[in-house]
C-alpha cells in the first residue's frame, strides 16, 4: 500500500465528509468524545455497507488500511 502524497489531509477530509454523510443519512450522531480511530472505522464500515467503497479483505482490515481507503475516497470527492 503506497501512501498518498497528502494522505493525512485527505483522511481529515474523509472524516468530515463521512460524518456529514452518516448524519445526513440519519444513521449516526458523532460525539465530541469519539476518537478519530472510532470515526474512521465507523465511516469505513458505513461506506462499505452502502457499497460506496469496496471492502478490504477481512484479514487486511486495520486502522492504516481503513485510513488509506478513506483517503482515496476523499480524493475523489468534490469540495
Secondary structure as GFF3:
##gff-version 3
##sequence-region A 1 79
A	DSSP	alpha_helix	7	25	.	.	.	ID=ss1
A	DSSP	alpha_helix	36	49	.	.	.	ID=ss2
A	DSSP	three_ten_helix	58	60	.	.	.	ID=ss3
A	DSSP	alpha_helix	63	75	.	.	.	ID=ss4
###
